[in-house]
Amino acid sequence: MDLILLCYLSFLPALIITFLPNKATKFTNKFLVFYSFLFLFLILLVELATPDFVKQYDTRPNKIFLDYLIYPKEVVGMLLKSYLASIIVTFLILGLTLYFAIKKGKRFFHTQSSDYKFKLFVFPVVAFFLFFGARSSLTSKRPINASNAVFSTDQLTNCLGLNSFYTVAFAVYSIKNEGNTKMYGEMTATEAEARVKKYMDVAETDFTEKSIPFLHNQKPDTLLKRPYNLVVFLQESLGAEYVGILGGKPLTPEFDKLSKEGLLFTNLYCTGTRSVRGIEAVITGFLPSPSESVVKLGNSQQGFFTLADALKRKGYSTSFIYGGMANFDNMASFFNGNGFEDIVDQEDFDSDGTKYAFKGTWGYSDEDLALKANNYFKSKGNKPFFSLLFSTSNHEPFEYPSGRIKPFDKTPATVNNAMKYADFSIGKFFQLAKKEPYFKNTIFIVIADHNTRTYGKNLVPINKFHIPAFIIGPGVPKGKVYDKLSSQIDIPPTLLSYLGMSFETPMPGRNLTKLNSAIPGRSIMQFNDINAFRVENQVVIMQPNLKPLQFKIINDTTLIPVKLNNELAKDALAHVIMAGNLYKENKYKSREN
């Protein structure tokens, strides 16, 4: 990680040394001394601040470190009272650094004039090594990032492999992704909270902590001595348009058959168009917003509510199992800091000695994931467990092992054939699981993260947000269909209701098993920087810095403009405002956090 940082910082000096003429050497040398000592000074400053920050927060400097800069008066007072010795040592070391910068700068960082053609000739080699060092990989599709430091179930241990300038720089970089909820309008926190609560179907007496706006008790119908396991099988890009039982293409015989063994959701909508948005909804129950998913944002990398965190506190073993590389989209870092004990990914498949069926561009195939997960669950014995499985095969370039399916299209590598293979693997997983003792004690859900390409003629292509899901397991009604409009954020509280335990959660989603029939269905969709808040067949669409629009929805494909219902528009805005407030104020957490 140090090499990556230094290579990034070396790009600009390399360009200046190479392309400025020799007569500009005096300027170049002054720049090199200033630039080099500036960043070395900043790196040293952050590293010197790290030990005390670690003592306080059990992690390297991050977004909180930046937040302190906003309140210099309060922070300086706190530092002088609590860390005076550290401040004195820090200033002494930084003072010595400045002394050497002034006295030894020429010796360390001045460059000599050299032939211009020679510099141009050497530059491609230098540029390659800087690129290689910054990326730290030639074979991987993704550069090395903070997730590659994740190897332990302890957050601090993983952070030690990084450096503090990198973690602070990542926090700065993440700010641009955090969005601006004011782009849709303004509303007080009190009003926004009240408006969101009225959609939750939670009694006022069940809310437990005013400082955590939506924290409430969720009680099961029956308390079990031995609670049920929970397995979430998240399907990459499996939109409803590809699912036969939902009126889509006849590509999913296994899904269709299994859905009749439990509860099928026929009117469920995802919250976004990226996998991290689906993970955000299904695993954390967090509201969608114009910000980047919380999986990638700096302020949610630790102490953020997830199903894994809630169940780990109840004594569950928790895991994420993925055939690809868990560092993709910062998943490993987010999961490691928020309740997931075991992160099993492509490297574990590589090293376990099992002969798997297929390894493609995105990692091991879905049937390999099924095999790996089944063996992992068998090893858990009688201890309750929670696991998130994430498929990979249904993703361009649509690679899968031959001989598993009867192709829908003549060309093998198509989305339709990949869907059929993903469905085959779902069937394979349940075929294996049903033979094992853990099956009878486990609640399973198969659900999509999002659809494939999300496009359409409307401001928000609502039909492309329609996704499939079913739940099967003990206590789940067989052959039942839930056809009321619902959202991905309703899934996690619904899952908890089947486990046989009481929970305290901050999730604003609805427990669909107990939802009052008089309450209208709703879903929330984020399409780039456009937010859609739907209640039954009415949808309010908010665009940045424009007045909201309202439409009547016909068959998910036709939007007819109607007069704006101001109250509905305020409800839509409230959900976005609360997403921003909960994230920025660290109020989406368990009481213990």
C-alpha positions in Angstrom: 0.0 0.0 0.0 3.0 2.3 0.6 4.3 1.6 -2.9 0.9 2.3 -4.4 0.7 5.7 -2.7 4.3 6.7 -3.6 3.7 5.7 -7.3 0.6 7.9 -7.5 2.5 10.8 -5.9 5.4 10.3 -8.4 3.4 10.7 -11.6 3.4 14.5 -11.6 7.2 14.9 -10.9 7.9 12.3 -13.6 5.9 14.3 -16.1 7.6 17.6 -15.2 11.1 16.2 -15.2 10.6 14.6 -18.6 8.7 17.3 -20.6 10.0 20.6 -19.2 13.0 21.8 -21.1 16.5 21.9 -19.5 16.4 25.7 -19.2 13.5 25.3 -16.8 15.7 23.1 -14.4 15.7 25.8 -11.8 11.9 25.9 -11.6 11.8 22.1 -11.8 14.1 21.7 -8.8 12.2 24.2 -6.7 8.9 22.4 -7.5 10.4 19.0 -6.7 11.6 20.2 -3.2 8.3 21.8 -2.4 6.1 19.0 -3.8 8.1 16.2 -2.2 8.4 17.6 1.3 4.8 18.8 1.2 3.5 15.2 0.8 6.1 13.7 3.0 5.1 16.2 5.7 1.4 15.3 5.2 2.1 11.6 5.3 4.2 12.0 8.5 1.6 14.2 10.1 -1.2 11.7 9.6 0.9 8.7 10.7 1.9 10.6 13.9 -1.8 11.2 14.6 -2.6 7.5 14.0 -1.7 5.9 17.4 -4.0 8.1 19.4 -6.8 7.9 16.7 -6.5 4.1 16.8 -6.8 4.1 20.6 -10.0 6.1 20.3 -11.7 4.5 17.2 -9.9 1.1 16.7 -9.1 1.9 13.1 -6.8 4.2 11.1 -7.8 7.8 10.4 -10.8 7.9 8.1 -13.9 10.1 7.5 -14.1 11.0 11.3 -10.6 12.4 11.0 -11.8 14.8 8.3 -14.9 15.6 10.3 -12.8 16.9 13.1 -11.4 19.6 10.8 -14.8 21.2 10.6 -14.8 21.9 14.3 -11.3 23.3 15.1 -12.2 25.1 18.3 -13.7 22.1 20.0 -11.1 19.7 18.6 -8.1 21.8 19.6 -9.5 22.1 23.1 -10.0 18.3 23.4 -6.5 17.6 22.0 -4.8 20.0 24.4 -6.5 18.4 27.3 -6.2 14.8 26.4 -3.2 14.5 24.1 -0.8 17.2 25.1 2.2 14.9 25.2 1.4 13.5 21.8 1.0 17.0 20.4 4.4 18.1 21.7 6.2 15.0 20.3 4.4 15.5 16.9 5.4 19.1 16.6 9.0 18.3 17.5 9.2 15.7 14.8 7.5 17.9 12.2 9.8 20.7 13.2 12.9 18.5 12.5 11.3 17.5 9.2 10.9 21.1 8.1 14.6 21.8 9.2 15.8 19.0 6.9 13.5 20.2 4.1 15.2 23.5 4.2 18.8 22.2 4.8 18.8 19.0 2.8 16.2 19.6 0.1 18.7 20.2 -2.7 20.7 17.1 -1.9 17.7 14.8 -1.9 15.4 16.1 -4.5 17.2 18.3 -7.1 17.6 16.8 -10.5 20.4 17.3 -13.1 20.0 18.5 -16.7 20.1 15.6 -19.2 19.5 15.1 -22.9 15.9 15.8 -23.8 15.7 12.9 -26.3 17.1 10.6 -23.7 14.4 11.6 -21.2 11.7 11.0 -23.8 13.2 7.6 -24.6 13.3 6.6 -20.9 9.9 8.0 -20.0 7.7 5.1 -21.2 9.7 2.7 -19.1 9.3 5.0 -16.0 5.6 5.5 -16.7 5.1 1.7 -17.0 6.7 1.0 -13.6 4.8 3.9 -12.0 1.5 2.5 -13.5 2.4 -1.0 -12.4 3.3 0.1 -8.9 0.1 2.2 -8.5 -2.1 -0.6 -9.9 0.0 -3.3 -8.3 -1.4 -5.9 -10.7 -1.1 -6.8 -14.4 -3.5 -9.7 -14.4 -6.4 -8.6 -12.3 -9.2 -6.5 -13.9 -9.2 -4.3 -10.8 -6.4 -2.3 -9.2 -5.4 -3.2 -5.7 -7.4 -1.3 -3.1 -8.1 -1.3 0.7 -10.2 -4.5 0.4 -7.0 -6.5 -0.5 -5.7 -5.8 3.0 -8.7 -7.7 4.5 -7.5 -11.1 5.8 -8.7 -11.1 9.4 -12.0 -10.9 11.2 -10.6 -8.0 13.2 -11.1 -4.6 11.6 -8.0 -3.0 13.2 -5.8 -5.9 12.1 -6.8 -5.3 8.5 -6.3 -1.6 8.8 -2.7 -2.0 9.9 -1.8 -3.2 6.5 -2.8 0.1 5.0 -1.2 3.5 5.6 -3.1 6.5 7.2 -2.5 8.9 4.3 -4.2 6.4 2.0 -7.2 5.9 4.3 -7.7 9.6 4.7 -7.3 10.2 1.0 -9.9 7.5 0.4 -12.3 9.3 2.8 -11.7 12.5 0.8 -12.3 10.7 -2.5 -15.5 9.2 -1.1 -17.0 12.6 -0.3 -17.8 13.2 -3.9 -19.9 10.0 -3.9 -21.9 11.0 -0.8 -24.3 13.1 -2.9 -26.2 16.2 -1.9 -29.7 15.5 -0.6 -30.5 19.2 -0.9 -30.5 18.8 -4.7 -34.1 17.7 -4.4 -35.2 20.3 -1.8 -34.9 21.0 1.9 -36.8 19.7 4.9 -36.3 19.7 8.7 -35.0 16.5 10.2 -38.0 16.4 12.5 -40.5 16.5 9.7 -38.5 14.1 7.6 -38.3 11.5 10.4 -42.1 11.8 11.1 -42.9 11.3 7.4 -40.8 8.2 7.1 -42.1 6.7 10.3 -45.7 6.8 9.0 -44.7 4.4 6.2 -43.0 1.9 8.6 -46.1 0.3 10.2 -44.4 0.3 13.7 -46.3 1.3 16.8 -44.9 4.4 18.5 -44.4 2.5 21.7 -42.0 0.1 19.9 -39.5 2.8 19.1 -36.7 2.6 21.7 -34.1 5.3 21.3 -34.7 8.9 20.3 -31.1 9.5 19.3 -31.3 6.7 16.7 -34.4 7.8 14.8 -35.9 4.5 13.6 -34.5 2.1 16.2 -37.4 -0.2 17.2 -38.2 -3.6 18.6 -39.3 -6.3 16.2 -40.8 -9.4 17.9 -41.6 -12.8 16.3 -44.8 -14.7 16.6 -43.0 -17.5 18.4 -39.7 -17.4 20.3 -37.5 -20.5 19.5 -35.0 -22.1 21.8 -32.8 -22.8 18.8 -33.3 -20.0 16.3 -33.2 -20.7 12.5 -30.2 -20.1 10.3 -30.5 -17.6 7.5 -29.1 -17.8 4.0 -29.4 -15.0 1.5 -28.6 -16.1 -2.1 -28.2 -12.8 -4.0 -28.5 -13.2 -7.7 -26.6 -11.0 -10.1 -28.8 -9.1 -12.5 -31.8 -11.5 -12.4 -34.6 -9.2 -13.5 -38.3 -10.3 -13.4 -38.3 -10.1 -17.2 -36.3 -13.3 -17.3 -38.4 -15.3 -14.7 -41.1 -17.5 -16.1 -43.4 -17.5 -13.1 -43.4 -13.7 -13.1 -44.5 -13.6 -16.8 -41.0 -13.3 -18.2 -39.0 -15.5 -20.5 -39.1 -19.2 -19.8 -35.6 -19.3 -18.5 -36.1 -20.3 -14.8 -37.7 -23.7 -14.3 -35.8 -24.2 -11.0 -36.7 -20.9 -9.6 -40.3 -21.4 -10.6 -40.5 -24.8 -9.0 -38.8 -23.8 -5.8 -40.9 -20.7 -5.4 -44.0 -22.9 -5.0 -42.4 -24.4 -1.8 -42.5 -21.1 0.0 -43.5 -17.5 -0.3 -43.1 -15.8 -3.7 -42.9 -12.1 -4.2 -44.5 -11.0 -7.4 -44.5 -7.2 -7.0 -41.0 -6.5 -5.6 -38.8 -3.7 -6.8 -35.1 -3.2 -6.3 -33.7 0.1 -5.1 -31.0 0.7 -7.8 -29.0 -0.5 -10.7 -25.8 -1.7 -9.2 -24.9 -4.7 -7.1 -23.7 -2.5 -4.2 -27.1 -0.9 -4.1 -28.8 -4.3 -3.9 -26.4 -5.3 -1.1 -27.2 -2.1 0.7 -30.9 -2.8 0.6 -31.0 -6.5 1.3 -28.2 -6.7 3.9 -28.6 -3.3 5.7 -32.2 -2.3 4.8 -30.9 1.3 4.2 -32.8 3.8 2.2 -31.6 4.5 -1.3 -30.4 8.0 -2.1 -28.4 9.9 -4.8 -25.2 9.1 -2.8 -23.1 6.1 -3.6 -24.0 2.9 -1.9 -23.0 2.8 1.8 -20.9 -0.3 0.8 -18.4 2.1 -0.8 -18.7 5.2 1.5 -16.1 6.0 4.1 -18.5 6.7 7.0 -20.1 3.3 6.9 -17.1 1.1 6.9 -17.5 0.3 10.6 -20.4 0.3 13.1 -23.1 0.4 10.4 -26.2 -1.8 10.9 -26.3 -5.0 8.9 -28.1 -8.3 9.2 -24.7 -9.9 9.9 -24.0 -7.5 12.8 -27.4 -8.1 14.3 -27.1 -11.8 14.1 -23.5 -11.9 15.2 -24.7 -10.2 18.4 -27.1 -13.1 18.9 -24.3 -15.7 18.7 -24.5 -16.5 15.0 -21.6 -17.4 12.8 -21.6 -14.9 9.9 -20.1 -15.2 6.4 -19.9 -13.8 2.9 -19.3 -16.4 0.2 -18.4 -15.3 -3.3 -16.8 -16.9 -6.3 -15.1 -13.7 -7.4 -12.8 -11.3 -5.7 -14.3 -9.9 -2.5 -12.4 -6.6 -2.9 -14.6 -5.7 -5.9 -16.7 -2.6 -5.1 -15.1 -2.5 -1.6 -17.3 -5.4 -0.4 -14.7 -7.1 1.7 -13.8 -3.9 3.6 -17.5 -3.1 4.3 -18.4 -6.6 5.3 -15.4 -7.1 7.5 -16.1 -3.9 9.5 -19.9 -4.6 9.9 -20.4 -8.0 11.3 -19.2 -10.6 8.8 -16.7 -12.9 10.5 -15.7 -15.1 7.4 -15.1 -13.7 3.9 -14.7 -16.6 1.5 -13.8 -15.6 -2.1 -11.9 -16.7 -5.2 -8.6 -17.1 -3.4 -10.2 -19.6 -1.0 -11.7 -21.6 -3.9 -8.2 -21.6 -5.5 -6.5 -23.0 -2.4 -9.0 -25.6 -1.0 -8.0 -28.4 -3.3 -11.5 -29.1 -4.7 -11.9 -29.7 -8.4 -14.4 -27.1 -9.4 -16.4 -26.9 -12.6 -15.5 -23.6 -14.1 -13.5 -20.4 -13.5 -14.4 -17.5 -15.7 -13.6 -13.8 -15.9 -15.6 -12.9 -12.8 -14.5 -15.9 -10.8 -15.9 -19.4 -10.1 -19.2 -20.4 -11.5 -22.5 -20.4 -9.6 -22.6 -24.2 -9.3 -19.1 -24.0 -7.7 -20.5 -21.4 -5.3 -23.3 -23.8 -4.5 -20.9 -26.6 -3.7 -18.5 -24.4 -1.7 -21.4 -22.9 0.4 -23.0 -26.3 1.1 -19.7 -27.7 2.4 -19.2 -24.6 4.5 -22.6 -24.8 6.0 -22.1 -28.5 6.8 -19.0 -27.6 8.8 -21.0 -25.3 11.1 -22.6 -28.2 13.0 -25.4 -27.1 15.3 -24.3 -23.4 15.7 -26.7 -21.0 14.1 -25.3 -19.2 11.0 -26.0 -16.4 8.7 -24.5 -16.3 5.2 -24.7 -14.1 2.1 -24.0 -15.9 -1.1 -23.4 -13.7 -4.2 -23.5 -15.2 -7.7 -21.2 -14.2 -10.6 -22.2 -16.2 -13.7 -25.0 -13.9 -14.9 -22.6 -11.1 -15.8 -21.0 -10.1 -19.1 -19.2 -11.8 -20.8 -21.7 -14.5 -19.7 -19.4 -17.4 -19.1 -20.5 -20.8 -17.7 -19.5 -24.5 -18.1 -20.8 -26.3 -21.1 -23.3 -29.2 -20.9 -25.3 -27.9 -18.0 -28.3 -26.3 -19.9 -30.2 -26.6 -23.1 -29.3 -23.2 -24.7 -32.1 -20.7 -25.2 -30.0 -18.9 -27.8 -27.8 -20.5 -30.4 -24.9 -18.3 -29.4 -23.6 -19.6 -26.1 -22.5 -16.3 -24.5 -25.8 -14.5 -24.2 -27.7 -13.0 -21.3 -30.6 -15.5 -21.8 -28.3 -18.5 -21.6 -26.5 -17.1 -18.6 -29.9 -16.7 -16.9 -30.7 -20.3 -17.6 -27.3 -21.4 -16.1 -27.9 -19.2 -13.0 -31.2 -20.9 -12.6 -29.6 -24.3 -13.0 -27.2 -23.4 -10.2 -30.0 -22.3 -7.9 -31.5 -25.7 -8.4 -28.1 -27.3 -7.8 -27.7 -25.5 -4.5 -31.1 -26.6 -3.1 -30.5 -30.1 -4.4 -27.4 -30.3 -2.2 -28.9 -28.4 0.8 -31.9 -30.6 1.0 -29.7 -33.6 1.7 -28.1 -32.0 4.8 -29.4 -31.7 8.4 -29.0 -27.9 8.3 -31.7 -27.5 5.7 -34.6 -28.1 8.1 -33.3 -25.4 10.4 -32.7 -22.7 7.8 -34.6 -19.8 6.2 -33.5 -19.3 2.6 -34.2 -16.4 0.3 -33.3 -16.2 -3.4 -33.4 -12.6 -4.5 -31.9 -10.4 -7.3 -29.7 -7.5 -6.6 -31.0 -5.6 -9.7 -31.9 -6.2 -13.3 -29.6 -6.2 -16.3 -29.2 -3.0 -18.3 -31.6 -0.5 -16.9 -32.9 1.7 -19.7 -36.2 3.0 -21.1 -37.9 6.0 -22.5 -39.2 7.2 -19.1 -37.4 9.3 -16.6 -37.2 6.1 -14.5 -37.7 2.8 -16.3 -39.8 1.3 -13.6 -40.3 -2.0 -15.3 -36.5 -2.6 -15.2 -36.6 -2.4 -11.4 -39.0 -5.3 -11.0 -37.1 -8.3 -9.5 -37.9 -11.8 -8.3 -37.6 -13.3 -4.8 -38.9 -16.2 -2.8 -38.4 -17.4 0.8 -38.6 -21.0 1.8 -37.9 -22.7 5.2 -39.6 -23.7 8.4 -42.6 -21.6 9.3 -42.8 -20.1 5.8 -46.2 -20.7 4.2 -45.9 -23.0 1.2 -47.4 -22.0 -2.2 -48.3 -18.4 -1.0 -47.9 -15.3 -3.2 -47.2 -11.8 -1.8 -48.5 -9.5 -4.5 -48.6 -6.1 -2.8 -46.1 -3.5 -4.0 -42.9 -3.8 -2.0 -39.3 -2.8 -1.9 -36.0 -4.5 -1.4 -35.6 -2.6 1.9 -38.7 -4.5 3.2 -36.8 -7.9 2.8 -34.4 -7.8 5.8 -37.1 -7.0 8.4 -39.3 -9.7 6.8 -36.5 -12.2 7.0 -35.8 -11.5 10.7 -39.5 -12.2 11.5 -39.0 -15.9 10.6 -35.9 -16.6 12.8 -37.7 -17.0 16.1 -36.0 -14.2 18.0 -36.6 -10.6 19.0 -34.5 -7.9 17.4 -33.9 -4.2 17.9 -33.2 -2.6 14.5 -33.0 0.8 12.9 -34.4 -0.5 9.5 -37.2 1.7 8.0 -38.4 -1.2 5.9 -41.6 -3.1 6.6 -42.1 -6.5 8.0 -44.3 -7.8 5.2 -45.5 -10.8 7.3 -47.4 -8.4 9.6 -48.1 -5.4 7.4 -51.5 -3.8 7.9 -53.6 -4.6 4.9 -54.9 -1.0 4.8 -51.4 0.4 4.3 -50.7 1.0 0.6 -47.7 -0.7 -1.0 -44.6 1.5 -1.8 -41.2 1.2 -3.4 -38.3 3.5 -3.7 -35.9 3.5 -6.7 -32.7 5.4 -7.4 -31.8 5.8 -11.0 -28.5 7.7 -11.2 -29.3 11.1 -9.7 -33.1 10.6 -10.2 -35.2 9.3 -7.3 -38.6 7.7 -7.7 -41.0 7.2 -4.8 -43.9 5.0 -5.7 -47.1 4.4 -3.8 -49.4 1.9 -5.6 -49.8 3.2 -9.1 -48.6 6.8 -8.3 -45.0 7.8 -8.5 -43.2 11.0 -7.6 -40.0 11.5 -9.5 -37.4 14.0 -8.2 -34.6 15.3 -10.3 -31.7 17.6 -9.1 -32.6 21.2 -8.8 -36.0 20.8 -10.4 -39.6 20.6 -9.1 -40.8 17.1 -8.5 -43.1 15.4 -11.1 -45.9 12.9 -10.5 -47.1 10.2 -12.9 -49.7 7.5 -13.0 -48.2 4.1 -13.8 -49.8 1.8 -16.2 -48.3 -1.7 -16.6 -44.9 -0.4 -15.3 -44.1 0.9 -18.8 -46.3 3.9 -19.3 -46.1 7.0 -17.2 -49.0 9.5 -17.5 -48.4 13.0 -16.0 -50.8 13.9 -13.3 -51.2 16.8 -10.9 -48.6 16.8 -8.1 -49.8 15.7 -4.7 -47.7 17.9 -2.5 -48.0 15.6 0.5 -46.7 12.6 -1.5 -43.9 14.8 -2.8 -42.9 15.7 0.7 -43.0 12.0 1.7 -40.6 11.3 -1.2 -38.3 14.0 -0.2 -38.3 12.9 3.4 -37.0 9.5 2.6 -34.0 11.0 0.8 -33.4 13.6 3.5 -33.4 10.9 6.2 -31.0 8.7 4.2 -28.5 11.6 4.1 -29.0 12.4 7.8 -28.7 8.9 9.0 -25.4 8.4 7.2 -23.8 11.7 7.9 -24.7 11.7 11.6 -23.8 8.0 12.2 -27.4 7.2 13.3 -28.0 4.0 11.4 -26.7 1.5 13.9 -27.6 -0.8 16.8 -27.8 0.7 20.3 -24.5 -1.0 21.2 -22.6 0.8 18.4 
